Amino acid sequence: MAFMGYSTCRASINAFSFWHSPDVGIEDGTLYCSKWQVGSNCSTSDEAIQFRLRINQKGSWRAWDTTVNSNLGHGPTLGDPKTYPLYFEPIVTGTEDEVVVFSFDIMNFDPGDDANCWLFLDSLIVEEYP
């Protein structure tokens, strides 16, 4: 499965923006790898603003996430998007647990970040490993 989306929120100190997927069906006992490709208009990776990749399992409210910090050279740059993998293995105990929602959150807490930087979720691909 694949998703396309983007966040158009201009960053500023303590600004937030997010994109989230529709409900996605999952299976118990399956390991998944979500591959998030994130682009930016920043000229250097240290200018990129902080963002979080998150997966929430509905019903049980299990969650998996990773935060890509600003000013550590981990951010994407203009013309050089980066792919960030996030693995998860849901436990399904009832029908309400059979879906997850993916979200891409911009969390700009660092005053050293470029306040005019934009981030884009170029693609999200989910692979399953039975």
N, CA and C atoms as an extended XYZ file, in Angstrom:
390
Properties=species:S:1:pos:R:3:atomname:S:1:resname:S:1:resid:I:1 pbc="F F F"
N         0.834       -1.172        0.000 N   MET     1
C         0.000        0.000        0.000 CA  MET     1
C         0.882        1.240        0.000 C   MET     1
N         0.399        2.323       -0.531 N   ALA     2
C         1.177        3.561       -0.592 CA  ALA     2
C         0.249        4.752       -0.377 C   ALA     2
N         0.785        5.811        0.210 N   PHE     3
C         0.043        7.046        0.442 CA  PHE     3
C         0.867        8.214       -0.067 C   PHE     3
N         0.191        9.235       -0.514 N   MET     4
C         0.855       10.473       -0.875 CA  MET     4
C         0.204       11.585       -0.054 C   MET     4
N         1.010       12.496        0.442 N   GLY     5
C         0.471       13.608        1.203 CA  GLY     5
C         1.536       14.647        1.436 C   GLY     5
N         1.165       15.772        1.991 N   TYR     6
C         2.145       16.812        2.275 CA  TYR     6
C         1.623       17.703        3.382 C   TYR     6
N         2.527       18.411        3.991 N   SER     7
C         2.155       19.400        4.990 CA  SER     7
C         2.562       20.767        4.472 C   SER     7
N         1.639       21.690        4.458 N   THR     8
C         1.917       23.011        3.903 CA  THR     8
C         2.044       24.090        4.978 C   THR     8
N         2.177       23.676        6.223 N   CYS     9
C         2.285       24.669        7.294 CA  CYS     9
C         3.667       25.317        7.291 C   CYS     9
N         3.722       26.602        7.221 N   ARG    10
C         5.000       27.295        7.340 CA  ARG    10
C         5.449       27.218        8.793 C   ARG    10
N         6.688       26.870        8.978 N   ALA    11
C         7.197       26.686       10.344 CA  ALA    11
C         7.439       28.018       11.021 C   ALA    11
N         7.177       28.059       12.276 N   SER    12
C         7.583       29.166       13.132 CA  SER    12
C         7.754       28.585       14.527 C   SER    12
N         8.271       29.311       15.424 N   ILE    13
C         8.544       28.771       16.748 CA  ILE    13
C         7.249       28.221       17.355 C   ILE    13
N         7.330       26.984       17.834 N   ASN    14
C         6.195       26.290       18.431 CA  ASN    14
C         5.008       26.145       17.487 C   ASN    14
N         5.284       26.008       16.192 N   ALA    15
C         4.218       25.780       15.221 CA  ALA    15
C         4.021       24.287       15.032 C   ALA    15
N         2.805       23.892       14.736 N   PHE    16
C         2.482       22.493       14.540 CA  PHE    16
C         1.700       22.334       13.246 C   PHE    16
N         1.893       21.219       12.617 N   SER    17
C         1.123       20.874       11.429 CA  SER    17
C         1.148       19.370       11.329 C   SER    17
N         0.140       18.793       10.733 N   PHE    18
C         0.177       17.352       10.589 CA  PHE    18
C        -0.639       16.890        9.394 C   PHE    18
N        -0.312       15.693        8.947 N   TRP    19
C        -1.055       14.967        7.935 CA  TRP    19
C        -1.362       13.606        8.528 C   TRP    19
N        -2.532       13.091        8.278 N   HIS    20
C        -2.805       11.735        8.733 CA  HIS    20
C        -3.541       10.968        7.646 C   HIS    20
N        -3.348        9.651        7.680 N   SER    21
C        -3.921        8.767        6.673 CA  SER    21
C        -5.345        8.396        7.046 C   SER    21
N        -6.063        7.840        6.102 N   PRO    22
C        -7.316        7.181        6.475 CA  PRO    22
C        -6.983        5.895        7.236 C   PRO    22
N        -7.998        5.230        7.779 N   ASP    23
C        -7.783        3.952        8.463 CA  ASP    23
C        -7.164        2.943        7.511 C   ASP    23
N        -6.179        2.196        8.026 N   VAL    24
C        -5.496        1.172        7.231 CA  VAL    24
C        -5.629       -0.157        7.966 C   VAL    24
N        -6.127       -1.167        7.283 N   GLY    25
C        -6.297       -2.481        7.883 CA  GLY    25
C        -4.954       -3.168        8.112 C   GLY    25
N        -4.845       -3.866        9.247 N   ILE    26
C        -3.628       -4.589        9.602 CA  ILE    26
C        -4.005       -5.978       10.090 C   ILE    26
N        -2.999       -6.863       10.175 N   GLU    27
C        -3.229       -8.231       10.631 CA  GLU    27
C        -2.378       -8.535       11.853 C   GLU    27
N        -2.929       -9.347       12.744 N   ASP    28
C        -2.237       -9.762       13.953 CA  ASP    28
C        -1.019      -10.618       13.600 C   ASP    28
N         0.066      -10.439       14.350 N   GLY    29
C         1.248      -11.271       14.167 CA  GLY    29
C         2.044      -10.969       12.918 C   GLY    29
N         1.840       -9.808       12.334 N   THR    30
C         2.562       -9.421       11.130 CA  THR    30
C         3.484       -8.247       11.451 C   THR    30
N         4.721       -8.354       11.014 N   LEU    31
C         5.662       -7.252       11.163 CA  LEU    31
C         5.541       -6.360        9.933 C   LEU    31
N         5.419       -5.064       10.159 N   TYR    32
C         5.291       -4.082        9.082 CA  TYR    32
C         6.477       -3.134        9.105 C   TYR    32
N         6.841       -2.648        7.935 N   CYS    33
C         7.822       -1.585        7.822 CA  CYS    33
C         7.185       -0.437        7.046 C   CYS    33
N         7.076        0.701        7.690 N   SER    34
C         6.585        1.893        7.001 CA  SER    34
C         7.807        2.706        6.574 C   SER    34
N         7.842        3.076        5.303 N   LYS    35
C         8.958        3.857        4.759 CA  LYS    35
C         8.425        5.230        4.368 C   LYS    35
N         8.870        6.226        5.109 N   TRP    36
C         8.398        7.601        4.958 CA  TRP    36
C         9.434        8.390        4.168 C   TRP    36
N         9.067        8.931        3.019 N   GLN    37
C         9.985        9.792        2.274 CA  GLN    37
C         9.572       11.241        2.506 C   GLN    37
N        10.503       12.009        3.102 N   VAL    38
C        10.219       13.391        3.478 CA  VAL    38
C        11.139       14.321        2.697 C   VAL    38
N        10.562       15.330        2.084 N   GLY    39
C        11.317       16.338        1.352 CA  GLY    39
C        11.265       17.677        2.068 C   GLY    39
N        12.070       18.614        1.594 N   SER    40
C        12.161       19.916        2.240 CA  SER    40
C        12.622       20.958        1.226 C   SER    40
N        12.424       22.221        1.560 N   ASN    41
C        12.989       23.292        0.748 CA  ASN    41
C        14.194       23.932        1.420 C   ASN    41
N        14.713       23.310        2.492 N   CYS    42
C        15.875       23.845        3.222 CA  CYS    42
C        17.159       23.586        2.436 C   CYS    42
N        18.087       24.518        2.518 N   SER    43
C        19.342       24.356        1.786 CA  SER    43
C        20.325       23.446        2.513 C   SER    43
N        20.241       23.350        3.853 N   THR    44
C        21.092       22.424        4.608 CA  THR    44
C        20.216       21.620        5.562 C   THR    44
N        20.683       20.417        5.926 N   SER    45
C        19.883       19.561        6.796 CA  SER    45
C        19.726       20.135        8.195 C   SER    45
N        20.666       20.962        8.635 N   ASP    46
C        20.559       21.568        9.958 CA  ASP    46
C        19.455       22.624       10.044 C   ASP    46
N        19.009       23.144        8.899 N   GLU    47
C        17.927       24.126        8.902 CA  GLU    47
C        16.557       23.472        8.997 C   GLU    47
N        16.477       22.181        8.673 N   ALA    48
C        15.187       21.498        8.664 CA  ALA    48
C        14.565       21.513       10.056 C   ALA    48
N        13.270       21.626       10.093 N   ILE    49
C        12.585       21.674       11.370 CA  ILE    49
C        12.292       20.262       11.874 C   ILE    49
N        12.066       20.147       13.167 N   GLN    50
C        11.819       18.861       13.808 CA  GLN    50
C        10.470       18.298       13.352 C   GLN    50
N        10.430       16.975       13.143 N   PHE    51
C         9.155       16.351       12.801 CA  PHE    51
C         9.086       14.955       13.404 C   PHE    51
N         7.863       14.441       13.487 N   ARG    52
C         7.626       13.125       14.075 CA  ARG    52
C         6.811       12.282       13.110 C   ARG    52
N         7.187       11.010       12.991 N   LEU    53
C         6.451       10.019       12.228 CA  LEU    53
C         5.756        9.120       13.243 C   LEU    53
N         4.464        8.900       13.078 N   ARG    54
C         3.719        8.195       14.118 CA  ARG    54
C         2.700        7.237       13.508 C   ARG    54
N         2.518        6.109       14.211 N   ILE    55
C         1.507        5.122       13.847 CA  ILE    55
C         0.673        4.873       15.095 C   ILE    55
N        -0.641        5.020       15.004 N   ASN    56
C        -1.540        4.762       16.122 CA  ASN    56
C        -2.456        3.607       15.760 C   ASN    56
N        -2.498        2.592       16.632 N   GLN    57
C        -3.430        1.487       16.439 CA  GLN    57
C        -4.725        1.845       17.151 C   GLN    57
N        -5.798        1.881       16.402 N   LYS    58
C        -7.083        2.243       16.995 CA  LYS    58
C        -7.577        1.119       17.897 C   LYS    58
N        -8.486        1.422       18.760 N   GLY    59
C        -9.034        0.433       19.680 CA  GLY    59
C        -8.145        0.284       20.892 C   GLY    59
N        -6.991       -0.330       20.731 N   SER    60
C        -6.075       -0.534       21.857 CA  SER    60
C        -5.206        0.694       22.112 C   SER    60
N        -5.134        1.597       21.148 N   TRP    61
C        -4.330        2.814       21.231 CA  TRP    61
C        -2.845        2.539       21.426 C   TRP    61
N        -2.363        1.429       20.853 N   ARG    62
C        -0.909        1.235       20.800 CA  ARG    62
C        -0.349        2.253       19.822 C   ARG    62
N         0.902        2.631       20.046 N   ALA    63
C         1.506        3.630       19.166 CA  ALA    63
C         2.983        3.347       18.971 C   ALA    63
N         3.466        3.699       17.799 N   TRP    64
C         4.886        3.625       17.460 CA  TRP    64
C         5.241        4.962       16.843 C   TRP    64
N         6.394        5.519       17.217 N   ASP    65
C         6.770        6.797       16.617 CA  ASP    65
C         8.280        6.975       16.660 C   ASP    65
N         8.732        7.883       15.843 N   THR    66
C        10.129        8.317       15.859 CA  THR    66
C        10.145        9.806       15.574 C   THR    66
N        11.042       10.513       16.246 N   THR    67
C        11.183       11.953       16.044 CA  THR    67
C        12.514       12.226       15.360 C   THR    67
N        12.483       13.017       14.312 N   VAL    68
C        13.699       13.433       13.611 CA  VAL    68
C        14.014       14.836       14.102 C   VAL    68
N        15.084       14.948       14.883 N   ASN    69
C        15.431       16.217       15.514 CA  ASN    69
C        16.061       17.196       14.534 C   ASN    69
N        15.868       18.455       14.822 N   SER    70
C        16.475       19.514       14.024 CA  SER    70
C        17.928       19.700       14.443 C   SER    70
N        18.679       20.324       13.584 N   ASN    71
C        20.072       20.716       13.859 CA  ASN    71
C        20.997       19.546       14.207 C   ASN    71
N        20.684       18.370       13.735 N   LEU    72
C        21.555       17.218       13.934 CA  LEU    72
C        21.983       16.597       12.603 C   LEU    72
N        21.673       17.248       11.509 N   GLY    73
C        22.052       16.732       10.201 CA  GLY    73
C        21.192       15.585        9.716 C   GLY    73
N        20.051       15.336       10.360 N   HIS    74
C        19.186       14.229        9.976 CA  HIS    74
C        18.058       14.634        9.037 C   HIS    74
N        17.872       15.921        8.833 N   GLY    75
C        16.742       16.400        8.052 CA  GLY    75
C        16.981       16.343        6.556 C   GLY    75
N        15.898       16.338        5.787 N   PRO    76
C        16.010       16.372        4.328 CA  PRO    76
C        16.358       17.781        3.846 C   PRO    76
N        16.870       17.870        2.626 N   THR    77
C        17.192       19.168        2.031 CA  THR    77
C        16.551       19.276        0.656 C   THR    77
N        16.582       20.469        0.103 N   LEU    78
C        16.023       20.722       -1.218 CA  LEU    78
C        16.704       19.833       -2.249 C   LEU    78
N        15.925       19.056       -2.969 N   GLY    79
C        16.466       18.165       -3.992 CA  GLY    79
C        17.021       16.860       -3.459 C   GLY    79
N        17.007       16.674       -2.136 N   ASP    80
C        17.541       15.453       -1.548 CA  ASP    80
C        16.613       14.965       -0.428 C   ASP    80
N        15.428       14.422       -0.810 N   PRO    81
C        14.541       13.890        0.227 CA  PRO    81
C        15.180       12.676        0.890 C   PRO    81
N        14.759       12.392        2.120 N   LYS    82
C        15.296       11.250        2.847 CA  LYS    82
C        14.174       10.282        3.188 C   LYS    82
N        14.549        9.004        3.285 N   THR    83
C        13.593        7.964        3.660 CA  THR    83
C        13.881        7.504        5.078 C   THR    83
N        12.834        7.446        5.886 N   TYR    84
C        12.936        7.072        7.288 CA  TYR    84
C        12.069        5.837        7.522 C   TYR    84
N        12.673        4.691        7.893 N   PRO    85
C        11.870        3.496        8.158 CA  PRO    85
C        11.354        3.483        9.599 C   PRO    85
N        10.170        2.952        9.775 N   LEU    86
C         9.596        2.774       11.101 CA  LEU    86
C         8.871        1.428       11.106 C   LEU    86
N         9.373        0.498       11.921 N   TYR    87
C         8.809       -0.843       12.009 CA  TYR    87
C         7.767       -0.904       13.117 C   TYR    87
N         6.737       -1.752       12.908 N   PHE    88
C         5.748       -1.956       13.959 CA  PHE    88
C         5.108       -3.327       13.804 C   PHE    88
N         4.701       -3.894       14.940 N   GLU    89
C         4.027       -5.194       14.950 CA  GLU    89
C         2.805       -5.084       15.857 C   GLU    89
N         1.626       -4.921       15.256 N   PRO    90
C         0.416       -4.742       16.059 CA  PRO    90
C        -0.054       -6.058       16.683 C   PRO    90
N        -0.778       -5.931       17.782 N   ILE    91
C        -1.434       -7.058       18.422 CA  ILE    91
C        -2.933       -6.815       18.293 C   ILE    91
N        -3.609       -7.705       17.616 N   VAL    92
C        -5.041       -7.560       17.383 CA  VAL    92
C        -5.781       -8.481       18.342 C   VAL    92
N        -6.563       -7.893       19.245 N   THR    93
C        -7.343       -8.687       20.199 CA  THR    93
C        -8.840       -8.583       19.946 C   THR    93
N        -9.235       -7.682       19.071 N   GLY    94
C       -10.648       -7.505       18.740 CA  GLY    94
C       -10.783       -6.735       17.444 C   GLY    94
N       -11.996       -6.634       16.922 N   THR    95
C       -12.195       -5.981       15.618 CA  THR    95
C       -11.804       -4.504       15.647 C   THR    95
N       -11.899       -3.854       16.809 N   GLU    96
C       -11.529       -2.435       16.878 CA  GLU    96
C       -10.025       -2.221       16.746 C   GLU    96
N        -9.236       -3.293       16.914 N   ASP    97
C        -7.773       -3.202       16.801 CA  ASP    97
C        -7.263       -3.438       15.384 C   ASP    97
N        -8.138       -3.677       14.435 N   GLU    98
C        -7.724       -4.104       13.097 CA  GLU    98
C        -7.339       -2.963       12.164 C   GLU    98
N        -7.221       -1.750       12.687 N   VAL    99
C        -6.816       -0.615       11.852 CA  VAL    99
C        -5.773        0.235       12.562 C   VAL    99
N        -4.926        0.888       11.763 N   VAL   100
C        -3.979        1.876       12.253 CA  VAL   100
C        -4.145        3.151       11.439 C   VAL   100
N        -3.628        4.233       11.987 N   VAL   101
C        -3.601        5.519       11.302 CA  VAL   101
C        -2.163        6.021       11.348 C   VAL   101
N        -1.654        6.478       10.225 N   PHE   102
C        -0.306        7.029       10.118 CA  PHE   102
C        -0.399        8.547       10.170 C   PHE   102
N         0.567        9.194       10.838 N   SER   103
C         0.564       10.654       10.848 CA  SER   103
C         1.980       11.206       10.778 C   SER   103
N         2.083       12.359       10.166 N   PHE   104
C         3.335       13.090        9.952 CA  PHE   104
C         3.149       14.441       10.626 C   PHE   104
N         3.872       14.663       11.728 N   ASP   105
C         3.681       15.865       12.544 CA  ASP   105
C         4.916       16.758       12.470 C   ASP   105
N         4.707       18.039       12.189 N   ILE   106
C         5.777       19.025       12.274 CA  ILE   106
C         5.716       19.631       13.673 C   ILE   106
N         6.850       19.605       14.374 N   MET   107
C         6.923       20.112       15.748 CA  MET   107
C         8.153       20.999       15.854 C   MET   107
N         7.977       22.266       15.676 N   ASN   108
C         9.107       23.183       15.620 CA  ASN   108
C         9.336       23.824       16.984 C   ASN   108
N        10.228       23.211       17.786 N   PHE   109
C        10.511       23.731       19.123 CA  PHE   109
C        11.828       24.494       19.211 C   PHE   109
N        12.706       24.347       18.240 N   ASP   110
C        14.057       24.892       18.338 CA  ASP   110
C        14.134       26.270       17.694 C   ASP   110
N        14.496       27.329       18.441 N   PRO   111
C        14.588       28.663       17.857 CA  PRO   111
C        15.658       28.772       16.779 C   PRO   111
N        16.587       27.802       16.715 N   GLY   112
C        17.609       27.818       15.678 CA  GLY   112
C        17.135       27.288       14.341 C   GLY   112
N        15.930       26.729       14.292 N   ASP   113
C        15.408       26.206       13.031 CA  ASP   113
C        15.044       27.348       12.081 C   ASP   113
N        15.082       27.057       10.812 N   ASP   114
C        14.716       28.045        9.807 CA  ASP   114
C        13.198       28.233        9.822 C   ASP   114
N        12.753       29.409       10.215 N   ALA   115
C        11.314       29.662       10.334 CA  ALA   115
C        10.599       29.663        8.998 C   ALA   115
N        11.332       29.680        7.893 N   ASN   116
C        10.702       29.659        6.569 CA  ASN   116
C        10.831       28.312        5.879 C   ASN   116
N        11.299       27.293        6.593 N   CYS   117
C        11.470       25.963        6.024 CA  CYS   117
C        10.118       25.258        5.891 C   CYS   117
N         9.972       24.509        4.813 N   TRP   118
C         8.778       23.696        4.597 CA  TRP   118
C         9.204       22.245        4.530 C   TRP   118
N         8.349       21.355        5.032 N   LEU   119
C         8.572       19.917        4.930 CA  LEU   119
C         7.400       19.292        4.180 C   LEU   119
N         7.692       18.235        3.445 N   PHE   120
C         6.675       17.566        2.642 CA  PHE   120
C         6.772       16.061        2.844 C   PHE   120
N         5.664       15.419        3.116 N   LEU   121
C         5.632       13.967        3.112 CA  LEU   121
C         5.403       13.557        1.669 C   LEU   121
N         6.497       13.182        0.985 N   ASP   122
C         6.406       12.840       -0.432 CA  ASP   122
C         5.683       11.516       -0.645 C   ASP   122
N         5.971       10.529        0.208 N   SER   123
C         5.297        9.239        0.068 CA  SER   123
C         5.411        8.450        1.366 C   SER   123
N         4.515        7.524        1.521 N   LEU   124
C         4.535        6.571        2.622 CA  LEU   124
C         4.197        5.212        2.037 C   LEU   124
N         5.116        4.283        2.151 N   ILE   125
C         4.913        2.926        1.648 CA  ILE   125
C         4.970        1.986        2.837 C   ILE   125
N         3.994        1.100        2.927 N   VAL   126
C         3.936        0.130        4.017 CA  VAL   126
C         4.097       -1.270        3.438 C   VAL   126
N         5.099       -1.974        3.967 N   GLU   127
C         5.364       -3.350        3.530 CA  GLU   127
C         5.112       -4.271        4.708 C   GLU   127
N         4.615       -5.453        4.430 N   GLU   128
C         4.425       -6.412        5.505 CA  GLU   128
C         5.357       -7.603        5.338 C   GLU   128
N         5.799       -8.102        6.485 N   TYR   129
C         6.692       -9.241        6.544 CA  TYR   129
C         5.974      -10.342        7.341 C   TYR   129
N         5.347      -11.295        6.629 N   PRO   130
C         4.567      -12.319        7.355 CA  PRO   130
C         5.449      -13.221        8.209 C   PRO   130
